[in-house]
């Protein structure tokens, strides 16, 4: 093995140690809930084993950390990011298995759903201990931030920028990448603090406040209650709407808001698109539910909450979707596919891509109708100010929308065959998987078959890593395996 591979191996080991430490964090619940001491082994065993694996990998990578032969490339970075996500999901399944609640495939599904921020669940929440419930929320918060962001808070080396980009982070918020990672971490920790305080003041107990805020900021959707947020007051539900919106807005825009640069925030094209979409779809859903929910106030809260929950990809729920009109179901499905802002914890295509795609589509039509006016450049306001939408950005947006749509169609067909559900149910459920939302129309249950869980897990991983890096990573992995066999 050459020196470059040994150095890369070192970063694999550091990430494994980080994953092991994350697995041990739920132990902080035990002093507050002493009855959970019998579940301590559920976190200690996988946590310690994962840390030991990481130390062993670091040991073999250590001799070449300062090697001048070290080179950075997209291939290594993509493989390391894929390793972090796959390894974390695999080791993250063991607390559920050791607690005796789930078999391994179900536990793997719960872990994948947690770390990817999807929020679909097969666990019996009512019989789960506090430590397991906190662990589920923690996986979503960590997955929303990203392993590379947490990794860069501690480590900063030659491969940092490639890792940062490979995990799908578009903005370098500060000149130094480690400072950028710390800015992102502190921003979301402060938001969790504000959200938790708000829920607690409005009457939710502290444990539920913390967990619901963590999963809402991470746009994940796991809840500590079997019926989600349906049992809470409308004031708490509207506060969670605010928290979900904070989670799905670009971090750079949030920082501008904190700095008091309100004019730049209000001009931001993606944020204006988000606000307009929220208003329009809330009205459409309210009209479609007029015969179902006759109370205007209840109708408004339900419609607004689920519209925001859908496009933010938070996946928090305040009621069942099984008996809703098809118009509302279609709206929620479309919003899940659109997703939230770039540079946030949200999934989906992302609103900036949808915005550029629609602007490009409209411009192409206008160019056909009025060819003499086709010299006008398209512009949009970003967090850094007004900018021209370059041709490359237009192509990237169109390509991604096309790839995402193809994957979505294949996934819908696969889920129909796997689960035996109807087309509209499969469209809703797979949109929830691929956009890492977590809302369910009843397809995903503790009794669903293995094929359904596997199809949905593939959709979650593709959606969280934005499809293309997964394809690249699989291709790179196949190339490395071929090289190994050719040497033999």
N, C-alpha and C positions, 0 to 999 in steps of 0.2 A: 504493500500500500504506500502511495507517495505522500509527501509531506503535506500537500494541500488537503488531502482527505483526513489526515490526522488532525489538522487544525480545525476543520469543519466538525470533526467528531467531538472536539472540545466544546463547541457550542451546543451540540446535541446533549451532552452531559449536563451543562449548566441549566438548560431548559428542563431536563428531567428532574434536577434538584428543585427547581422552582415549582414544578408540578407537585412534587412530594410535599413541599412546605404548604402548598395550598390545601392538600388533602388533610393536613393536620390542624388547620385553622378552626374547623367546627368544634374542636375540643374546648374552645373558650366558652361554649354553652354549658359545660358540665358544672362549673361553680354556681351558675344561676339556676340550673335544673339538675340537681344531684341525682335524680332518678335515671338520668341518661348515662350514668357511669357504666351501666351494663352494655352500652353501645360504643364505648371508647375504643374497643378493639377494631371496630368497623373502619375507623380512620387511622389508628396507629399502625396496623399491619400494612395496608397498602401504602400509607405515607412513608413509613420507614423503608420498605422495600424499594419504592420509587427513588428515594434519596440515595440509597445504596447503589442502585443501578446507575444513577447519574454520576456518583463519585467514581465508580469504576470506569465509566466512559471518559470522564475528565482526566483520570489517571493516564489512560492510554493516549489522550490527545495532548497532554501537558507538555511533553518534550519539544513540541514544535510551535508553541504559541507565538514566539517572536521570529519565526522563520521568515527570511527575506524572500523565500520561494512562494510565499502564500499569495494567492490570487483570489480576487472577489469576482463572482459572476452570478447571473440570475439563476442558473441551474442549482448551485449549492444552496442559495437562499431559499428558493422554492421548496427544495427537499427538506430543509430544516424546518420551515414553517409547517409543511404537511406532517412532518414527524411530531411536532409539538401538539398539533390538534388531534391526530390519530392516537398518539400515545396517551394524551390526557383523557380522551374519551374512553379508551380501553381501561386504564388504571382507575378512572373515575367511576367505573361501573361497580367496583368491588365493595364500596360501602353499602350499596343497595343489596348486593348478594349476601354479604356477611350479616346484614341486619335481618335476613330471612324473609324479606318482603317480596323479592322478585327473583325469577330465574335469570341466568346470565344474559340471554338475549334481551329480555325486558329491561334489565339493569343497564345494558349497553345503550338501549334506546333512550332511557331516562337520562343517561350521562350525555349522550350526543345532543339530545334535546336541550339539556341544560347549558352545556358549553357553547353550542351554536346560537343560543338565545331563542330557540324555536318555541319552547314552552308547551308543546304537546306532552301529555303525561299518561302513564299507565299504572301509577302507584296509588295505593289507597291512602289518601291524605289524612283521613280521619283517624287512622290507626298509626300514623307515623309519629315518631318522637320529635322533640324540638330540634335536636342536633341534625337529624336527617332533613327536616324542613329548612333549617338554616343552610345546610350544605347545598341543597337544591338551589336556593337563592344565590349562594356564593358562586356556584358554577356559572350562573347567568351573568353575574356582575363581572367576573373574571373574563368570561367569553365575550362580553360586550366591549370591554376595554381592549382585549387581545393579549395573547401571551407575549408577543414581541414588545408591546408597550411596557408591560411589567418587567420584562427582561432588560430593556434598555434603561429603566429607572436605576438598575444596579450596575449593568455592564454596558460599556461603550467601546466597540472595537472597529476594525476596518470593514467589517461586514454589516454594520448596524444599519446603514441607509438602505442596503439591498433587502435586508430582513424587514425593515419598516414598510417598504414599498410592496414586498411580496405578500404581506398580510392584508394589503388593501387600504393602507392609510394614505390619503391623497395629499395632506397638507403638512408641511414642516412649519410649525407655529412659531418656533424660535430658531435663531441662528445655529444653536447647538442642539443636536438630536436628543441628547440625554435630558436637556432642559425642556424640550418639546414633550418628551414622554412624561416627565414629572408634572408639567403643566396640565396635560390631559388627565393624569391620575388625580391630582389635587382638585381639578375642576369637578370631576365626577364624585369625589369624596365629599366636597362641599355641597354639591347638589343632593347627595344622599342625606347629609345632615339636615339640610333645609326641608327636604321632602318628608323625612321622618318626624321632624318637629311639627310640621303642619298637620300630618295625620294624627299624631298624638294629641295635639291641642283640640282637634275636631272630635276626639272621642275614641279613637282606635288605640288598643293597648300597644305598649312599646315594641314588643316582639313582632307583632303583625305589622306595625308601622314600618319598622326597619326592613323587614322582608319584602313587603309590597313596594316600598320605595326602591330598594335595590333592584328588584326585577323590572320595575317601571322605568327607571333611569337607564337600565341596560336593555330596554325594550325587549324583555324576555317573556314575561307573562305568568311564571309560576306563582301560585298562591298558597297560603297556609290554610285556606278554607276550601272545603269540597265544592262550594257554590261560588268560588271566587269572591268578587266584591259585591255580589248581588244583595247580601245581607246588611250592607252598610248604608249610611244615610246619603242623600243626594249631595250634601256638602262635601263629604269625603270623596265621593265619586268624581265630583268636579275638580277637587284638588288633585286627584290622581290624573285627571285629564291634563292639568298644568304640568305635572311631573313627567308624563309621557311625552308631551310636547318638548320639554327641555331635553329629554333623552334623544329625540329624533332630529334636533337642530344641530347644524354643523358646530363643532367645538369652537372654531375660529369666530363664528358669529356670536356665540355665548360670551367669549372673551371680550369682544367689542362692546357688548351690552354692559358687562361688568365695568369696563373702562369708561362708560358714559358716552360712547360714540353712537348715539341713538340714530342720527341721520344716516350713517353708514348701514346700520342694522335695518332701518326701514326701507332703504334703497335696494337691499339684497334681493336679487331676482328669484333665487330659489325659495327664500322665505316668503316673498309675496305670492309666489306660485302655490306654496303650501297653504297659506292663509285663504287664498281664493278657492282652492280645492276643498278645504275644510268647510267653508260656508256653503258652497254649491251642493256638495254631497250630503251635508247634514239636512239641508232643505229637501232634497230628493228622497232621502230615507224617511224623513218625518212624514212626507206626503204618502209614501208607500205604506207606512204603518198607521195611517189615520184611522182605519177601520179596526186595527188590532189594539192600539193604545189610544183610547179616546181622551185621556187626560193630557192636555197640551204640555204641562210641565214634565210629566213622566216621559212623554214621547220625546221631548227635547233632550233631556238628560241621557236617555237610552240611545238616541240617534247620535248625538255629539260624542258620547263616550265611545261607542263602537266604531264610528268613523275615524276618530283619532287613534283608537286602539289598532285599527286595521292599517292605516297608512304609516303610522309610527312603527309598525310591526311589533308593538309591545305585547299584543295578544291577551291583555287583561279582559275579563268578561264580567258582564253584569246581567246575564240572562242566556237562555238557550237560543241557538240559531236554527234548531231543527224545524220549527213550525213557522218561520218567518216567510214573508212573501218573496217570490223569486227576484223581484226588482231590488229589494234590500240585499239579498244574497249576492246578486251580480255586482252591486255597488261595492260591497265589502271585498269581494274577490278581486275586482279591478284595483281597488285601493291597496290591497296587500301586494299585488304585483308591482304597483308604482313604488311603494316603499317610502322611506324618509330621506333625509338630507345626506349628501356625501360628507364624510368626516364625522359622522355620528355613530351611535351604536345600532342604528336601524338597518334592516335588511332591504330586500327588494331590488328593483332595477336602480333605484335612487332618483330623486326628483330632478337633480341637475341634468341627468342623462335624458329623462323624459322631457324636460323643458327644452333642451337643445334639439332632441329628436323632433318635437312638435314644431319648433321654430324653423328647423331645416325643411320639414315637410311643407309648411305654409309658404316658405320662401320659394321652394321649387315650383309650387303651383303658381305663385305670383309671377315667377320668371317665365313660365309658359304663357301666361295671359298677357303680361306686360314686359316683353323682352327688353324694352328700352330703359327700364328702371332696375335692371338686375345688378347694377354696380354698387348698390347700397350694402354696406357691411352690417352683419348682425353683431349686436353687442349685448352684454349682460353684466350686471353688477355682482361682483364677488366680494368676499370679505376683504380683499386687498384693493378694491375699487373697481371702476368700470374697465372692462376688457373686451377686445374683439373675440368673437367665437371663431377660432381658427378652423381651417378645413380639416385638419387632423382630428380636432375635437368632435367635429360633426361626424366624421367617418367612424371614430371610436364609439360614439353614442349609438349610431345606426347599427354598427356591428354587434355591440353588446345587446341591444334590444332584440336583434335577430337571433343571436345565440341563446339568449335567455328564453325567448319564445319557443325555439325548437326544443330546448331541454324541458320546458314546461309542458309542451304537447306530448312529448314522449313519456314524461312522468305521469301525466293524467291518464294516458292509455294503460301504462303499467299498473297504476294503482287500481284502476277499474278491474283489470284481470286478477290482481292479487287479492282484493277485498270483496269483489262482487258488488260494489256500490254503483249507484247511478251516475250518469255523466256530470250533472250539476254538483253532486256531492264530491266526486273525484276532483273536479275543477277547483272547488273551494278548499278541499283538504290539502291537495298538493300545492296550491298557491300558498297555503299556510306553512307548509314544509319548506318550499323553495325560497320563500321570502322570510323565513325564520320568524313566523308570527306566533302561532300557538293556538289560535282560535280553531274550534272543531265543530263540524256539523254532525258528529256522531259516528264517524268512521273509525277514529282512533279510540279504542277502549282497552281496558285490561284483558279482555278476552279475544282481541283481534289476533289473527294468525301471524306466523313468522314472516311470510312473504310481504305482508302489509308493512310490518315494522321495518324490514330491510329496505323496501322501496322508499319509505319515508325518511329513513336515516341517510340514504344516499342523497335525497333531495335536500336535507338539512345541511349536510357538509358542502355540497355544491353551492348552495345559496349563501352560506356564511363566508366562504372563501371566494365568492363571486366567479364560480364556474371555471374560468380560463386558467387560473393558477393550478387548479386540481388536474385539469387536462395536461398542462405542462409537466406537473409533478409526476403524474402516472407515466407519461412518455419518458421522462428522465429516468425514473425507476426501472422501467423495462430496458432501457439502454444499458444501465449499470448491470442488471442481471444478465443480459446478453454478453457483456464484456467478461463477466465472471466465468460463464460457461465456455466462452471461446478460449479463455486462458487455459482452462482445464483440457 
